[in-house]
Amino acid sequence: MAITSLTNFISKPSSSLIPNLNNLHPFHSPSSLIRRAPTIKSVSFRSLRRLVAPSAATTNTAETEKAKETKKGDNPDRVKKINNTQEFDEALKEAKNKLVVVEYATNESYKSNKIYPFMVELSRSCNDVEFLLVIGDESAQTRELCSREKVDKVPHFTFYKSMEKVHEEEAVGPDQIVGDVLYYGDNHSGVVQLHSGEDVKSLIGEHKLDGKLIVLDVGLKHCGPCVKVYPTVIKLSRQMADTAVFGRMNGDENESCMRFLREMDVIQVPTFLFIRDGKIQGRYVGSGKGELIGEILRYQGVRVTY
């Protein structure tokens, strides 16, 4: 059962990375990395929930060589190449409250070659998420940007919202990226996004008399287990829409959220609170998919045998 102590994630993770991009391998231009991935017909964020990690994540040598033959500059996709700090800051500002996913890479990086085609395909299916690419060793300007952002290993991914860095990871695979995008960029699913203790009270009041079970997912911004279980939460919110209401709160979003966690005696995340008829019936602490489903069914009156 994967859980995280609340005290470990109250503040943003510190970075001890020392910029040293001279030692990194050079990176192909974005166009040279693109494998001609099949176009995804749906262009909304909702399609991401059904997205299966494509074969781009395991691009073999022959496919990579074929990608290198792509004409330089021929990039019809939504991954925007960033050349300096000014462009980077402007892109974050223009995105406003959209999720921004930034990939840092270098020339000839094997791992970057593997992950970039997936980023291209992902950008086609997520119209309300912005994707940026920074080639760390391409110029003095991109080196300066990497130094400012304390990035010296690739591929490195950072996630921004409203110009605030909400998450960052290194050496992740396609499944993890999808999970991160879902967790930090979800604005459309059936999961109610809660931003204060008052929001929770309002949600409880709305469903006090309809008999529906409220499943409240309480986590933190920089919580790996919280990210891991969230795709399951989204799926369950659709499948159980007639009998349950799902909500989510990040405790470290603001003081009101943190106060709610203290009032609910939440000391580990993710914690799922089960609420019916205006009262808390119980809780589950952990990120196990089977255990979570079992607990939800139990609080809905279904007999569950473990």
Residue pairs with C-beta under 8 A, 6 or more apart in sequence:
1 285
1 286
1 287
1 288
1 291
2 224
2 225
2 228
2 286
2 287
2 288
3 225
3 268
3 269
3 270
3 285
3 286
3 287
4 220
4 223
4 224
4 225
4 226
4 268
4 269
4 270
5 267
5 268
6 220
6 251
6 261
6 266
6 267
6 268
6 269
9 220
9 221
9 222
9 223
9 252
9 269
10 220
10 252
12 165
12 221
12 222
13 168
13 222
15 150
17 150
17 151
17 152
17 153
18 152
19 143
19 146
19 147
19 150
19 151
19 152
20 152
21 106
21 136
21 137
21 143
21 146
21 147
21 152
22 137
24 106
24 109
24 136
24 137
24 152
24 153
24 154
25 106
25 107
25 108
25 109
26 106
26 107
26 108
26 109
26 137
27 105
27 106
27 107
27 108
27 109
27 112
27 135
27 136
27 137
27 138
27 154
28 68
28 107
28 108
28 112
28 113
29 72
29 73
29 135
30 75
30 79
30 81
30 116
30 133
30 135
31 70
31 71
31 72
31 73
31 74
31 75
32 67
32 68
32 70
32 72
33 67
33 112
33 113
33 116
33 117
33 120
34 67
34 70
34 75
34 77
34 116
34 117
34 120
35 56
35 59
35 63
35 64
35 66
35 67
35 117
35 120
36 67
37 54
37 56
37 117
37 118
37 120
37 121
37 124
38 121
39 124
40 47
40 51
40 121
40 124
40 125
42 125
43 124
43 125
43 127
44 127
44 128
44 188
45 126
45 127
45 128
45 129
45 185
45 186
45 187
45 188
46 188
46 189
47 125
47 126
48 122
48 125
48 126
48 178
48 181
48 182
49 182
49 189
49 231
49 234
49 235
51 122
51 125
51 178
53 118
53 173
53 174
53 175
53 178
54 117
54 118
54 121
54 174
56 117
56 118
56 120
56 121
56 174
57 114
57 115
57 117
57 118
57 173
57 174
58 114
59 67
59 113
59 114
59 117
64 113
67 113
67 117
75 81
77 120
77 123
77 124
78 123
78 124
78 127
78 130
78 131
79 103
79 116
79 119
79 120
79 123
79 131
79 132
79 133
80 91
80 130
80 131
80 132
80 133
81 132
81 133
81 134
81 135
82 88
82 91
82 102
82 132
82 133
82 134
82 142
82 145
83 138
83 139
83 141
83 142
84 139
84 141
84 142
84 144
84 145
85 141
85 144
85 145
85 148
88 102
88 132
88 134
88 145
91 100
91 130
91 132
92 100
92 160
92 163
93 163
95 130
95 160
96 162
97 161
97 162
98 128
98 129
98 130
98 161
98 185
99 128
99 129
99 130
99 159
99 160
99 161
99 181
99 184
99 185
100 129
100 130
100 131
100 132
100 159
100 160
100 161
101 119
101 129
101 130
101 131
101 132
101 157
101 158
101 159
101 177
101 180
101 181
102 131
102 132
102 133
102 134
102 157
102 158
102 159
102 160
103 112
103 115
103 116
103 119
103 131
103 132
103 133
103 134
103 155
103 156
103 157
104 134
104 136
104 146
104 149
104 151
104 154
104 155
104 156
104 157
104 158
105 112
105 116
105 133
105 134
105 135
105 136
105 154
105 155
106 112
106 135
106 136
106 137
106 154
107 135
107 137
107 138
109 154
109 155
111 154
111 155
111 171
112 154
112 155
115 155
115 172
115 173
115 174
115 177
116 133
118 174
118 177
119 131
119 133
119 177
122 131
122 177
122 178
122 181
123 129
123 131
126 181
126 185
128 185
128 187
128 188
129 181
129 185
134 142
134 145
134 146
134 151
135 142
136 142
136 143
136 146
136 151
136 154
137 143
146 152
149 158
151 158
153 170
153 171
155 170
155 171
155 172
156 168
156 169
156 170
157 168
157 169
157 170
157 172
157 177
157 180
158 165
158 167
158 168
159 165
159 166
159 167
159 168
159 180
159 184
160 166
161 184
161 185
166 184
166 221
166 222
167 180
167 184
167 221
167 222
167 227
169 176
169 180
172 180
176 227
178 231
179 227
179 228
179 230
179 231
180 227
182 230
182 231
182 234
183 226
183 227
183 230
184 221
186 193
186 230
186 234
187 193
189 234
189 237
189 238
190 234
190 237
190 238
190 241
190 246
191 217
191 233
191 234
191 237
191 246
191 247
191 248
192 203
192 245
192 246
192 247
192 248
193 247
193 248
194 200
194 203
194 216
194 247
194 248
194 249
194 257
195 249
195 253
195 254
195 256
195 257
196 254
196 256
196 257
196 260
197 256
197 257
197 259
197 260
197 263
198 256
199 249
200 216
200 247
200 249
200 260
203 214
203 245
203 247
204 214
204 275
204 278
205 278
207 214
207 245
208 277
208 278
209 277
211 276
211 277
212 243
212 244
212 245
212 276
213 243
213 244
213 245
213 274
213 275
213 276
213 281
213 296
213 299
213 300
214 244
214 245
214 246
214 247
214 273
214 274
214 275
214 276
215 233
215 236
215 244
215 245
215 246
215 247
215 272
215 273
215 274
215 296
216 246
216 247
216 248
216 249
216 272
216 273
216 274
216 275
217 226
217 229
217 230
217 233
217 246
217 247
217 248
217 249
217 270
217 272
218 248
218 249
218 251
218 261
218 264
218 266
218 269
218 270
218 271
218 272
218 273
219 226
219 230
219 248
219 249
219 250
219 251
219 269
219 270
219 271
220 226
220 250
220 251
220 252
220 269
221 250
221 252
221 253
222 252
223 269
223 270
225 269
225 270
225 286
225 287
226 269
226 270
226 287
228 287
229 270
229 287
229 288
229 289
229 292
230 248
232 289
232 292
232 293
233 246
233 248
233 292
236 244
236 246
236 292
236 293
236 296
237 244
237 246
240 246
240 296
243 300
244 296
244 300
249 257
249 260
250 257
251 257
251 258
251 260
251 261
251 266
251 269
252 258
264 271
264 273
264 280
268 285
270 285
270 286
270 287
271 283
271 284
271 285
272 283
272 284
272 285
272 292
272 295
273 280
273 282
273 283
274 280
274 281
274 282
274 283
274 284
274 295
274 296
274 299
275 281
276 299
281 299
282 295
282 299
284 291
284 292
284 295
286 292
294 304
294 306
295 304
297 304
298 304
